[in-house]
Amino acid sequence: MRGAGVPDEFITYMRSLVGRAIKFYSCFISYSFKDQEFADRLYADLQAKGVRCYLASKDIQVGASSMSR
């Protein structure tokens, strides 16, 4: 942010609002439930290579709203 001209005071202020790092996924795996086995294997292989992936069967708790995350 500093390289983009954002003032240090604003950067410090923004950190106080967040409290913890924001996690971003670099990969979203969309699949049919009939392909669950393949999706699970793909997810595991990508995670092992350090790629943060979102896979519904791993990342959504049953009954949880996506807005509560």
Buried (B, 14 or more C-beta within 10 A) or exposed (E): EEEEEEEEEEEEEEEEEEEEEEEEEEEEBEBEEEEEEEBBEBBEEBBEEEEEBBBEEEBEEEEEEEEEE
